[in-house]
Amino acid sequence: QVQLVESGGGLVQAGGSLRLSCAASGRTFSSYTMGWFRQISGKEREFVAAISSSGTSTWYAESVEGRFTISRDNAKNTMYLQMNSLKPEDTAVYYCNIDQTGTIRFPWGQGTRVTVSS
């Protein structure tokens, strides 16, 4: 069973940057389109960004386009989210998981909390 561990969150001022990491156990990580998701307290989890299995294609939510960059290193079974120009509305718990139509997701990790102060 693949386990996902998110890290890199923290408290940052508006306009600052953070880099999140998603480490996956198991050998199947590189087979899937992976995504970052976030959940703001009291709201549904929402899509943030995704990256194809090879890393050649990326997709972003409109709210983060131009500020966030998703990447992956399949040799290290790790995915990243570089977040720049952070805004208070980016405050959330960030999760990683499969983002591929018709594919059952891995169990959700604990996420990593990002807090952006104004």
TIMI-2910 file (N, C-alpha, C, CB; in pm, 1 decimal, decimal comma, always signed):
<rs>
+----------+----------+----------+----------+----------+----------+----------+----------+----------+----------+----------+----------+------+
!      n_x !      n_y !      n_z !     ca_x !     ca_y !     ca_z !      c_x !      c_y !      c_z !     cb_x !     cb_y !     cb_z ! resn !
+----------+----------+----------+----------+----------+----------+----------+----------+----------+----------+----------+----------+------+
!    +84,7 !   -119,6 !     +0,0 !     +0,0 !     +0,0 !     +0,0 !    +88,3 !   +124,8 !     +0,0 !    -95,9 !     +0,5 !   +123,1 !  Gln !
!    +63,2 !   +213,3 !    -92,7 !   +141,7 !   +336,7 !   -100,4 !   +102,4 !   +429,7 !    +13,0 !   +121,9 !   +406,6 !   -236,9 !  Val !
!   +202,4 !   +490,4 !    +72,4 !   +178,1 !   +592,7 !   +174,2 !   +230,5 !   +725,5 !   +123,5 !   +244,9 !   +555,2 !   +309,3 !  Gln !
!   +154,3 !   +830,8 !   +147,6 !   +190,8 !   +965,6 !   +105,9 !   +221,2 !  +1050,4 !   +228,4 !    +78,1 !  +1029,7 !    +21,7 !  Leu !
!   +334,1 !  +1120,5 !   +223,6 !   +372,9 !  +1207,0 !   +335,2 !   +402,7 !  +1345,1 !   +280,6 !   +496,1 !  +1149,8 !   +411,9 !  Val !
!   +321,1 !  +1441,3 !   +319,9 !   +338,7 !  +1580,0 !   +278,3 !   +418,8 !  +1655,0 !   +383,9 !   +202,0 !  +1648,4 !   +254,6 !  Glu !
!   +502,2 !  +1747,1 !   +337,7 !   +581,6 !  +1827,1 !   +429,4 !   +613,9 !  +1961,0 !   +365,6 !   +710,6 !  +1753,4 !   +469,1 !  Ser !
!   +668,5 !  +2051,9 !   +446,8 !   +712,5 !  +2179,9 !   +395,4 !   +622,3 !  +2297,4 !   +427,2 !   +727,2 !  +2170,2 !   +251,5 !  Gly !
!   +509,9 !  +2269,8 !   +487,9 !   +419,1 !  +2378,6 !   +522,5 !   +472,9 !  +2463,6 !   +635,4 !   +284,0 !  +2323,9 !   +560,2 !  Gly !
!   +403,3 !  +2571,0 !   +665,6 !   +445,0 !  +2658,0 !   +773,9 !   +371,9 !  +2789,8 !   +769,4 !   +593,7 !  +2681,3 !   +768,6 !  Gly !
!   +422,5 !  +2883,3 !   +847,7 !   +365,6 !  +3017,4 !   +854,9 !   +452,8 !  +3112,9 !   +774,4 !   +353,1 !  +3065,0 !  +1002,4 !  Leu !
!   +390,7 !  +3186,8 !   +686,7 !   +464,5 !  +3280,0 !   +602,1 !   +381,9 !  +3406,6 !   +582,5 !   +499,3 !  +3215,3 !   +465,2 !  Val !
!   +448,4 !  +3517,5 !   +560,9 !   +377,2 !  +3642,1 !   +535,3 !   +329,7 !  +3647,3 !   +390,3 !   +467,1 !  +3763,1 !   +566,9 !  Gln !
!   +228,4 !  +3723,5 !   +367,7 !   +178,8 !  +3742,3 !   +232,0 !   +292,6 !  +3791,1 !   +142,5 !    +60,5 !  +3842,5 !   +229,8 !  Ala !
!   +299,2 !  +3733,5 !    +23,2 !   +407,0 !  +3765,2 !    -69,5 !   +525,4 !  +3671,0 !    -58,4 !   +453,1 !  +3905,2 !    -47,1 !  Gly !
!   +527,2 !  +3590,5 !    +45,0 !   +637,8 !  +3498,0 !    +65,9 !   +624,3 !  +3370,2 !    -14,5 !   +648,8 !  +3464,4 !   +210,9 !  Gly !
!   +716,3 !  +3278,0 !    +10,8 !   +721,5 !  +3153,0 !    -65,4 !   +738,2 !  +3033,1 !    +28,0 !   +836,6 !  +3157,1 !   -167,7 !  Ser !
!   +690,6 !  +2921,0 !    -19,3 !   +711,5 !  +2792,8 !    +47,3 !   +725,9 !  +2685,8 !    -60,4 !   +593,6 !  +2759,2 !   +145,5 !  Leu !
!   +795,0 !  +2579,4 !    -25,2 !   +805,6 !  +2464,5 !   -115,0 !   +756,8 !  +2340,2 !    -42,4 !   +951,9 !  +2445,4 !   -164,9 !  Arg !
!   +650,8 !  +2284,9 !    -93,3 !   +595,0 !  +2163,6 !    -34,6 !   +653,1 !  +2040,8 !   -103,2 !   +441,4 !  +2163,4 !    -45,1 !  Leu !
!   +663,7 !  +1932,3 !    -25,7 !   +709,4 !  +1804,7 !    -79,6 !   +607,3 !  +1696,7 !    -50,6 !   +846,1 !  +1766,2 !    -21,2 !  Ser !
!   +599,6 !  +1601,3 !   -140,8 !   +511,9 !  +1485,1 !   -123,2 !   +597,1 !  +1362,4 !   -149,6 !   +385,5 !  +1490,3 !   -219,4 !  Cys !
!   +623,8 !  +1286,3 !    -46,4 !   +704,0 !  +1165,2 !    -59,2 !   +611,2 !  +1045,1 !    -61,1 !   +807,4 !  +1153,6 !    +56,1 !  Ala !
!   +631,9 !   +957,9 !   -158,9 !   +547,5 !   +840,1 !   -172,8 !   +629,9 !   +713,6 !   -157,3 !   +475,8 !   +840,6 !   -307,7 !  Ala !
!   +577,3 !   +622,6 !    -78,3 !   +643,4 !   +492,0 !    -67,5 !   +593,1 !   +404,6 !   -181,3 !   +616,1 !   +424,5 !    +72,1 !  Ser !
!   +664,4 !   +299,5 !   -212,4 !   +617,2 !   +208,7 !   -315,7 !   +668,3 !   +245,2 !   -453,3 !   +468,0 !   +206,0 !   -316,9 !  Gly !
!   +656,6 !   +153,1 !   -545,1 !   +716,3 !   +170,5 !   -677,1 !   +619,6 !   +223,2 !   -781,2 !   +772,5 !    +41,4 !   -723,8 !  Arg !
!   +493,3 !   +241,5 !   -745,3 !   +394,4 !   +277,0 !   -846,3 !   +378,2 !   +426,6 !   -865,0 !   +262,8 !   +217,6 !   -810,7 !  Thr !
!   +444,1 !   +506,7 !   -785,0 !   +429,7 !   +652,4 !   -790,6 !   +447,1 !   +704,8 !   -931,9 !   +530,4 !   +719,1 !   -698,2 !  Phe !
!   +549,1 !   +660,8 !  -1000,0 !   +583,1 !   +715,8 !  -1130,8 !   +482,3 !   +680,3 !  -1239,2 !   +718,6 !   +667,9 !  -1171,7 !  Ser !
!   +388,7 !   +592,9 !  -1209,8 !   +291,0 !   +548,9 !  -1310,0 !   +172,4 !   +642,5 !  -1323,0 !   +241,7 !   +411,4 !  -1276,2 !  Ser !
!   +157,0 !   +734,5 !  -1230,5 !    +34,3 !   +811,8 !  -1222,1 !    +52,1 !   +961,4 !  -1239,4 !    -30,0 !   +786,3 !  -1093,0 !  Tyr !
!    -51,3 !  +1022,7 !  -1295,0 !    -64,0 !  +1167,7 !  -1285,2 !    -93,6 !  +1198,3 !  -1139,0 !   -177,0 !  +1224,4 !  -1381,3 !  Thr !
!    -16,8 !  +1287,2 !  -1082,4 !    -31,4 !  +1321,7 !   -941,2 !    -75,4 !  +1466,3 !   -927,0 !   +100,2 !  +1298,2 !   -865,2 !  Met !
!   -140,8 !  +1493,4 !   -816,3 !   -189,7 !  +1629,0 !   -796,1 !   -173,2 !  +1677,4 !   -653,9 !   -333,0 !  +1637,3 !   -834,7 !  Gly !
!   -179,6 !  +1808,4 !   -642,4 !   -187,6 !  +1872,7 !   -511,7 !   -330,3 !  +1923,7 !   -492,7 !    -83,2 !  +1989,4 !   -498,8 !  Trp !
!   -378,0 !  +1908,9 !   -372,2 !   -511,5 !  +1952,8 !   -335,4 !   -500,6 !  +2029,9 !   -205,1 !   -609,9 !  +1832,3 !   -322,2 !  Phe !
!   -600,3 !  +2111,4 !   -176,1 !   -598,4 !  +2182,4 !    -47,6 !   -738,6 !  +2189,0 !     +9,9 !   -540,3 !  +2324,7 !    -63,8 !  Arg !
!   -739,7 !  +2196,4 !   +140,9 !   -867,2 !  +2204,2 !   +208,8 !   -864,3 !  +2318,6 !   +308,3 !   -900,5 !  +2071,7 !   +278,8 !  Gln !
!   -948,5 !  +2415,5 !   +283,3 !   -965,7 !  +2527,5 !   +373,2 !  -1067,3 !  +2484,7 !   +478,1 !  -1011,4 !  +2656,9 !   +296,9 !  Ile !
!  -1043,1 !  +2525,5 !   +599,0 !  -1128,2 !  +2482,7 !   +710,4 !  -1275,8 !  +2503,5 !   +678,0 !  -1091,3 !  +2559,2 !   +838,3 !  Ser !
!  -1353,5 !  +2396,1 !   +691,5 !  -1496,6 !  +2405,4 !   +670,2 !  -1540,8 !  +2393,7 !   +526,0 !  -1544,7 !  +2531,8 !   +724,0 !  Gly !
!  -1445,7 !  +2374,5 !   +437,1 !  -1480,2 !  +2365,7 !   +294,5 !  -1434,4 !  +2232,0 !   +235,9 !  -1416,4 !  +2482,8 !   +216,1 !  Lys !
!  -1482,4 !  +2205,5 !   +115,2 !  -1444,0 !  +2083,7 !    +44,7 !  -1297,7 !  +2093,5 !     -0,8 !  -1537,6 !  +2059,1 !    -76,9 !  Glu !
!  -1235,5 !  +1976,5 !     -9,7 !  -1100,3 !  +1973,6 !    -64,4 !  -1105,9 !  +2015,6 !   -211,4 !  -1036,3 !  +1831,6 !    -49,0 !  Arg !
!  -1010,8 !  +2097,6 !   -253,7 !  -1011,9 !  +2148,1 !   -391,5 !   -881,9 !  +2121,3 !   -462,7 !  -1040,4 !  +2296,3 !   -393,3 !  Glu !
!   -891,7 !  +2115,3 !   -592,6 !   -776,0 !  +2091,8 !   -678,6 !   -687,5 !  +2215,1 !   -682,5 !   -820,4 !  +2053,5 !   -820,6 !  Phe !
!   -556,1 !  +2191,7 !   -679,4 !   -459,8 !  +2301,2 !   -690,3 !   -376,6 !  +2288,4 !   -817,9 !   -367,7 !  +2304,0 !   -567,3 !  Val !
!   -314,7 !  +2172,1 !   -837,1 !   -227,4 !  +2151,9 !   -952,5 !   -207,1 !  +2003,3 !   -975,3 !    -91,4 !  +2222,8 !   -932,4 !  Ala !
!   -170,2 !  +1967,8 !  -1097,4 !   -142,3 !  +1828,7 !  -1129,7 !    -27,0 !  +1820,3 !  -1227,4 !   -266,4 !  +1759,9 !  -1187,4 !  Ala !
!    +36,9 !  +1703,9 !  -1229,7 !   +150,1 !  +1681,1 !  -1318,1 !   +140,9 !  +1539,8 !  -1373,8 !   +284,8 !  +1703,1 !  -1243,8 !  Ile !
!   +166,6 !  +1525,5 !  -1502,1 !   +158,7 !  +1394,6 !  -1565,5 !   +266,3 !  +1301,5 !  -1512,0 !   +171,1 !  +1407,8 !  -1716,9 !  Ser !
!   +251,1 !  +1172,9 !  -1540,2 !   +343,8 !  +1073,1 !  -1485,8 !   +488,4 !  +1100,9 !  -1527,0 !   +303,0 !   +933,3 !  -1531,7 !  Ser !
!   +507,8 !  +1149,5 !  -1647,5 !   +643,4 !  +1179,0 !  -1694,0 !   +691,6 !  +1316,6 !  -1652,8 !   +650,0 !  +1167,0 !  -1843,1 !  Ser !
!   +599,0 !  +1398,6 !  -1608,9 !   +635,3 !  +1534,0 !  -1569,6 !   +631,4 !  +1634,8 !  -1682,9 !   +770,6 !  +1533,2 !  -1510,4 !  Gly !
!   +591,4 !  +1591,6 !  -1800,5 !   +596,0 !  +1681,4 !  -1916,5 !   +474,3 !  +1771,8 !  -1927,6 !   +609,2 !  +1601,0 !  -2042,5 !  Thr !
!   +365,8 !  +1735,4 !  -1860,5 !   +245,0 !  +1818,0 !  -1865,5 !   +202,3 !  +1857,7 !  -1725,2 !   +130,8 !  +1743,5 !  -1936,8 !  Ser !
!   +157,6 !  +1981,6 !  -1713,3 !   +111,5 !  +2030,9 !  -1584,0 !    -19,7 !  +2106,2 !  -1602,3 !   +218,2 !  +2122,0 !  -1518,1 !  Thr !
!    -97,9 !  +2111,1 !  -1497,1 !   -226,5 !  +2181,4 !  -1496,0 !   -239,8 !  +2254,7 !  -1363,0 !   -346,4 !  +2082,1 !  -1517,7 !  Trp !
!   -307,0 !  +2369,6 !  -1366,5 !   -319,9 !  +2449,7 !  -1246,9 !   -461,3 !  +2502,8 !  -1231,7 !   -220,9 !  +2564,0 !  -1249,2 !  Tyr !
!   -503,2 !  +2518,2 !  -1107,5 !   -626,1 !  +2591,1 !  -1081,3 !   -602,3 !  +2737,5 !  -1115,8 !   -671,7 !  +2574,4 !   -932,8 !  Ala !
!   -704,9 !  +2802,1 !  -1161,1 !   -691,8 !  +2941,6 !  -1202,7 !   -640,0 !  +3029,1 !  -1088,8 !   -826,2 !  +2994,8 !  -1252,5 !  Glu !
!   -676,8 !  +2996,0 !   -968,7 !   -640,1 !  +3078,2 !   -853,0 !   -490,4 !  +3075,7 !   -821,5 !   -716,9 !  +3032,0 !   -732,1 !  Ser !
!   -418,7 !  +2976,4 !   -872,7 !   -275,1 !  +2965,5 !   -842,2 !   -187,8 !  +2977,2 !   -966,3 !   -246,6 !  +2833,5 !   -773,1 !  Val !
!   -250,1 !  +2980,4 !  -1083,2 !   -176,0 !  +2989,0 !  -1208,9 !    -80,9 !  +3107,7 !  -1206,4 !   -272,4 !  +3000,4 !  -1328,2 !  Glu !
!    +44,4 !  +3081,8 !  -1241,7 !   +143,8 !  +3187,6 !  -1245,5 !   +215,9 !  +3211,3 !  -1113,8 !    +79,6 !  +3312,9 !  -1288,3 !  Gly !
!   +163,7 !  +3153,1 !  -1006,2 !   +227,3 !  +3170,1 !   -874,1 !   +284,9 !  +3038,8 !   -822,1 !   +126,0 !  +3225,5 !   -772,9 !  Arg !
!   +220,7 !  +2928,3 !   -854,0 !   +263,1 !  +2796,3 !   -806,6 !   +323,6 !  +2716,8 !   -922,5 !   +143,4 !  +2719,0 !   -743,8 !  Phe !
!   +420,9 !  +2633,1 !   -890,0 !   +481,7 !  +2544,2 !   -988,6 !   +490,7 !  +2403,7 !   -932,6 !   +621,1 !  +2594,7 !  -1029,7 !  Thr !
!   +434,5 !  +2309,4 !  -1004,9 !   +438,5 !  +2169,4 !   -963,9 !   +549,9 !  +2097,6 !  -1038,9 !   +302,2 !  +2100,3 !   -989,3 !  Ile !
!   +617,2 !  +2006,9 !   -971,6 !   +723,0 !  +1928,8 !  -1034,9 !   +732,7 !  +1793,3 !   -964,7 !   +859,8 !  +2004,5 !  -1029,7 !  Ser !
!   +808,2 !  +1703,3 !  -1023,3 !   +823,7 !  +1571,6 !   -961,4 !   +960,0 !  +1514,7 !   -996,0 !   +711,8 !  +1475,1 !  -1007,0 !  Arg !
!  +1006,8 !  +1426,3 !   -909,8 !  +1130,2 !  +1352,5 !   -931,9 !  +1096,4 !  +1206,0 !   -910,8 !  +1246,5 !  +1400,6 !   -836,1 !  Asp !
!  +1069,9 !  +1135,5 !  -1018,8 !  +1025,9 !   +996,4 !  -1007,4 !  +1134,3 !   +905,5 !   -949,0 !   +983,7 !   +944,4 !  -1143,8 !  Asn !
!  +1258,3 !   +940,4 !   -968,3 !  +1366,5 !   +860,0 !   -911,4 !  +1363,2 !   +864,8 !   -759,3 !  +1502,5 !   +908,8 !   -962,8 !  Ala !
!  +1311,2 !   +975,3 !   -706,5 !  +1302,7 !   +991,4 !   -560,5 !  +1161,1 !   +968,9 !   -508,3 !  +1350,5 !  +1130,6 !   -520,2 !  Lys !
!  +1070,0 !   +931,5 !   -598,3 !   +929,8 !   +912,6 !   -557,9 !   +877,0 !  +1034,7 !   -483,8 !   +915,5 !   +787,7 !   -469,5 !  Asn !
!   +908,3 !  +1151,6 !   -535,6 !   +873,0 !  +1275,4 !   -467,1 !   +815,3 !  +1376,5 !   -564,9 !   +995,0 !  +1334,2 !   -395,9 !  Thr !
!   +717,1 !  +1448,3 !   -518,2 !   +656,4 !  +1556,4 !   -595,0 !   +667,6 !  +1685,0 !   -514,2 !   +507,4 !  +1524,8 !   -629,7 !  Met !
!   +672,0 !  +1796,8 !   -583,3 !   +692,6 !  +1924,9 !   -516,7 !   +586,5 !  +2025,8 !   -560,8 !   +833,8 !  +1978,9 !   -546,3 !  Tyr !
!   +567,7 !  +2126,2 !   -476,3 !   +485,1 !  +2240,6 !   -513,2 !   +556,7 !  +2365,4 !   -464,2 !   +340,0 !  +2229,9 !   -452,8 !  Leu !
!   +612,6 !  +2439,8 !   -558,3 !   +675,1 !  +2567,2 !   -525,8 !   +566,6 !  +2673,3 !   -526,4 !   +789,8 !  +2602,5 !   -626,3 !  Gln !
!   +549,0 !  +2739,5 !   -414,6 !   +442,5 !  +2838,9 !   -400,2 !   +506,2 !  +2976,1 !   -377,5 !   +345,8 !  +2801,8 !   -282,3 !  Met !
!   +484,9 !  +3065,2 !   -471,0 !   +537,3 !  +3201,9 !   -461,7 !   +422,0 !  +3301,1 !   -453,1 !   +627,9 !  +3234,7 !   -583,1 !  Asn !
!   +454,4 !  +3421,6 !   -411,6 !   +353,8 !  +3528,4 !   -402,6 !   +230,4 !  +3480,9 !   -326,7 !   +313,8 !  +3576,7 !   -543,2 !  Ser !
!   +254,9 !  +3420,2 !   -214,7 !   +144,5 !  +3361,5 !   -137,9 !    +49,2 !  +3468,3 !    -87,5 !   +198,3 !  +3280,4 !    -20,3 !  Leu !
!    -77,9 !  +3430,7 !    -82,8 !   -183,8 !  +3519,5 !    -38,6 !   -254,2 !  +3458,8 !    +83,7 !   -284,9 !  +3545,4 !   -153,7 !  Lys !
!   -317,2 !  +3539,3 !   +166,0 !   -389,6 !  +3483,6 !   +282,1 !   -491,9 !  +3376,8 !   +240,8 !   -461,0 !  +3596,4 !   +358,6 !  Pro !
!   -550,1 !  +3391,5 !   +122,9 !   -649,4 !  +3292,6 !    +78,6 !   -587,3 !  +3159,4 !    +37,8 !   -728,6 !  +3348,1 !    -37,3 !  Glu !
!   -455,6 !  +3150,5 !    +38,4 !   -388,6 !  +3022,1 !    +13,9 !   -377,4 !  +2940,4 !   +142,5 !   -248,6 !  +3045,2 !    -46,1 !  Asp !
!   -415,2 !  +2999,8 !   +253,5 !   -411,2 !  +2929,9 !   +381,3 !   -501,2 !  +2807,3 !   +377,3 !   -453,1 !  +3023,4 !   +495,6 !  Thr !
!   -442,1 !  +2690,6 !   +404,0 !   -514,9 !  +2564,0 !   +394,6 !   -422,6 !  +2450,5 !   +435,8 !   -569,6 !  +2540,9 !   +250,8 !  Ala !
!   -479,6 !  +2332,9 !   +444,6 !   -399,4 !  +2211,5 !   +457,6 !   -383,4 !  +2153,9 !   +317,5 !   -466,1 !  +2106,9 !   +556,3 !  Val !
!   -262,0 !  +2128,3 !   +278,0 !   -230,4 !  +2081,2 !   +143,2 !   -202,4 !  +1931,3 !   +144,4 !   -109,4 !  +2157,7 !    +86,0 !  Tyr !
!   -260,0 !  +1863,5 !    +46,4 !   -247,1 !  +1719,1 !    +32,5 !   -200,6 !  +1684,2 !   -109,6 !   -381,7 !  +1649,0 !    +64,9 !  Tyr !
!   -141,2 !  +1567,1 !   -121,8 !   -107,2 !  +1516,0 !   -254,3 !   -175,2 !  +1381,1 !   -274,3 !    +47,2 !  +1503,5 !   -271,9 !  Cys !
!   -201,9 !  +1348,2 !   -399,2 !   -262,7 !  +1220,1 !   -429,3 !   -270,2 !  +1203,6 !   -580,9 !   -403,5 !  +1208,7 !   -364,7 !  Asn !
!   -316,6 !  +1089,4 !   -622,4 !   -338,3 !  +1063,8 !   -763,8 !   -445,7 !  +1160,2 !   -816,6 !   -379,8 !   +915,3 !   -787,3 !  Ile !
!   -424,2 !  +1209,4 !   -938,6 !   -525,7 !  +1290,7 !  -1003,6 !   -543,7 !  +1237,9 !  -1145,5 !   -486,4 !  +1442,6 !  -1003,6 !  Asp !
!   -606,8 !  +1124,8 !  -1154,8 !   -617,7 !  +1055,0 !  -1282,6 !   -755,3 !   +991,4 !  -1292,3 !   -506,0 !   +947,9 !  -1297,9 !  Gln !
!   -831,3 !  +1031,9 !  -1391,8 !   -968,2 !   +985,0 !  -1408,5 !   -975,2 !   +832,9 !  -1410,9 !  -1027,9 !  +1041,9 !  -1536,1 !  Thr !
!  -1064,8 !   +777,1 !  -1332,4 !  -1085,9 !   +633,9 !  -1331,8 !   -990,1 !   +556,3 !  -1245,5 !  -1077,9 !   +583,6 !  -1467,6 !  Gly !
!   -903,2 !   +625,9 !  -1176,3 !   -804,7 !   +558,0 !  -1091,3 !   -835,4 !   +585,1 !   -944,9 !   -660,8 !   +604,0 !  -1125,6 !  Thr !
!   -841,5 !   +480,3 !   -868,2 !   -866,1 !   +494,4 !   -725,8 !   -746,0 !   +558,9 !   -659,0 !   -897,0 !   +358,2 !   -662,0 !  Ile !
!   -772,4 !   +657,8 !   -577,5 !   -665,3 !   +729,9 !   -511,0 !   -601,1 !   +646,3 !   -400,0 !   -718,2 !   +860,5 !   -454,2 !  Arg !
!   -478,9 !   +680,9 !   -369,0 !   -410,6 !   +624,6 !   -252,1 !   -481,1 !   +677,5 !   -126,6 !   -256,6 !   +662,0 !   -251,5 !  Phe !
!   -459,3 !   +614,1 !    -12,0 !   -511,4 !   +670,8 !   +112,1 !   -453,8 !   +811,0 !   +132,2 !   -477,4 !   +579,4 !   +233,3 !  Pro !
!   -534,4 !   +903,1 !   +177,4 !   -486,5 !  +1038,7 !   +198,5 !   -386,5 !  +1044,1 !   +314,2 !   -604,0 !  +1132,8 !   +225,4 !  Trp !
!   -282,9 !  +1126,3 !   +297,1 !   -188,9 !  +1150,2 !   +404,1 !   -246,0 !  +1250,9 !   +502,8 !    -55,6 !  +1198,9 !   +348,3 !  Gly !
!   -162,1 !  +1294,6 !   +593,8 !   -207,1 !  +1390,0 !   +695,5 !   -205,8 !  +1533,2 !   +644,0 !   -119,9 !  +1379,5 !   +819,4 !  Gln !
!   -140,6 !  +1555,3 !   +534,5 !   -133,7 !  +1689,4 !   +479,4 !    -30,5 !  +1774,3 !   +550,4 !   -268,4 !  +1755,6 !   +487,0 !  Gly !
!     -8,1 !  +1892,4 !   +493,6 !    +83,1 !  +1987,8 !   +555,4 !    +14,0 !  +2123,3 !   +556,9 !   +220,2 !  +1994,3 !   +479,3 !  Thr !
!    +16,6 !  +2188,7 !   +670,0 !    -59,7 !  +2311,8 !   +686,9 !    +21,1 !  +2432,4 !   +640,9 !   -101,8 !  +2329,1 !   +832,9 !  Arg !
!    -43,1 !  +2514,8 !   +561,9 !    +15,3 !  +2640,8 !   +515,3 !    -70,6 !  +2755,1 !   +570,0 !    +23,7 !  +2645,8 !   +357,4 !  Val !
!     -4,8 !  +2847,3 !   +636,6 !    -74,7 !  +2963,9 !   +689,9 !     -6,2 !  +3088,6 !   +637,8 !    -77,3 !  +2962,6 !   +845,6 !  Thr !
!    -82,8 !  +3172,4 !   +570,0 !    -29,8 !  +3295,8 !   +513,3 !    -92,4 !  +3413,1 !   +586,8 !    -57,4 !  +3304,5 !   +360,1 !  Val !
!     -9,3 !  +3489,8 !   +651,9 !    -57,8 !  +3604,1 !   +727,4 !    -56,0 !  +3730,4 !   +641,3 !    +26,6 !  +3624,4 !   +853,8 !  Ser !
!   -149,4 !  +3817,0 !   +668,7 !   -158,8 !  +3941,8 !   +589,8 !    -77,5 !  +4053,5 !   +651,1 !   -304,1 !  +3986,3 !   +577,0 !  Ser !
+----------+----------+----------+----------+----------+----------+----------+----------+----------+----------+----------+----------+------+
</rs>
